[in-house]
Amino acid sequence: MAQCEARCGTAEQEAQLKAVIEASRETPGCLMHILQEAQSIYGYLPMQVQKTIAEGLGISLSEVYGVVTFYSQFSLKPKGKYRISVCLGTACYVKGADKILEEIEKELEIKPGECTPDGLFSLDSCRCVGACGLAPVLMVNDEVFGKLSPDKVKYILDGYREDENK
């Protein structure tokens, strides 16, 4: 999805967001829930979505933005259909996770925090996925790939590319 200007997303997404705000606005501490729902609807939290939430709750945009930027679960940038996360925790790093990350960057021509121009892949790193025995590890959405080496990266990515061409 392209970056938002005055309006973001589709009319359907906007209606969904407004319904979530309306249903939740009277619940104390509802901001986190609404942000999670908004990210589920849009895939990320662009400024226009944050403005809509602030206006709908009668709070400042800076309060919404502060929460969005404090918690790592929220994203200000679009994510790809396939969200790649490379574990850089101690066990993975010691076993070469930095080389896995470098290979993905080279293969996709993006850096962590970015999305490929076609919207297919986005790349991030994390500290631990809880699969230390499989180090080094990466996740694509909820699928875990372990005991990796840089030469396996292209094979994994090609599998997702092939799924798109079916």
N, C-alpha and C positions, 0 to 999 in steps of 0.2 A: 504494500500500500504506500502511495506517495506521501510525502510530508504534508501535514495539514496547514491550511491557511485559516480563513475565517470559519470554515466548517470542516469537520473531520468525519471520515467514514461515510456510511450510508444512512439514509433516513431510518432504516430499520434498526441499525446499531444505536443511533441517537434515541430512538423511542425505547429501546431496551434499557439504555442507561437511565433515562428519565424515570422509567418504571421502577428500576432498582432504587433510585434515590427516593422516590415517593414512598415506596414500601418500607424503607429503612430509616427515613429522616428523624422519626420520633424515638428511635432506639438510642439510648446513650452509648457513646463510643462506636458509632456506626461507620466512621470514616474508613477504617481498615477494610471492613466488609465491602463497602461500596467500591473502594479502590481495587480490591481483588476481583470483584465482579466486572468492573470496567476493563481491567486488563484482560479478563477472559473474553469479553465482548470484542475488544479492539486488537488484542495481542500485545499492546503496549499502552503507555499513558502519555499521549501527546499533550501539549499545553492547552489546546482547546477542550479536551476531555477534562483536564484538571479545572479549567475555568467553569465548565458546566457543573461539575461536582461542587465547587466552592459556592457558586450562585445558588444551587439547589439546596445546599445545607445552610446558607446564610453565614458562611465563614470566609476568612480571607484566603486568597489564592496562595499567599505565602505559607499559610498553615498546611494546605494541601500539598504544596510543593515540598515543604519540609519533611513531611511524612514519606512522600514518594522517593525523595533522594536519600532518606535515612535508611530505609529497608532495602536490602539487596534483591529481594524478590520482585521488586517493581522495576520496570524498564521504561526509559524515556525514548528509546529507539525501537523501530520495528524489529521483530525477530523473524527468522526464516521458518519455513515450513518444517525444516529439520534443524533443531536446535542442538548444536554440538557443544559439549562441555568437557574440557580436558581437566582431569584431576591433577593438581599440582601439590597435593599433600606430600608429606615427607616420604612415605613408602613409594609413591608413584614417581616423585621427583628423582629420588635416588636411583630408580630403575629406568630413567630416561624419558620421563614425561615431557621435558622441555624439548626434546628432539621430535616427539610426536606432535607437539603444538607447532613447532617450526615447519614440519612437513605439511600439516593442514593449512597453515598460513600460505605456504608456497603453492599448494594444490588449488586452493580456493581464491588466492590473491586478496585475502582480507586479514585483518588483525582482530584480536579479541575485542568484543563490543560492536563488531560490524556485521553487516548482512551482505550477502552476494547481491549484485544488481538485479538478478532474476527473482530474488526473494526466496530462493530454495534453501539456502543454508545461512545460519548465523553461528558465530563462534564466541565462546566464552571460556573462562577457566574457573575452577573452583578449588577449594581447599581439601575436601574429602568427600567421597561418595560412599564410603563404608565398605569398599571392596578391596582392602589393602592386600589380601592374599592373591589378587589377580593383577597386581601392579605391573606395569602402568596401565591405567584405565581411562577410557573416555566413554561418554554417554551421548547417544543421539536420541533426543526426546527421552523416553524412559527405557531405552534399550542399552544395556551395558556391554562394552567390548573390553576384554582384558587380555593380559599377557601380550601386549602390543609391541610392535617394532615399527619404525618409520615406513618400512616397505609394505606394511599392511594397510596404511592409511588410504591409498588410492583404491584398493580393492573394496574397502568399506564404503567410501564415497561413491564409487561406481555402482554399487548395489542400490543405493538410494536414487542415483541418476536413472538407472534402468527402470526402477519402479515408476518413475515419472513418465517414461516413454511407453508404458504399456497401455 
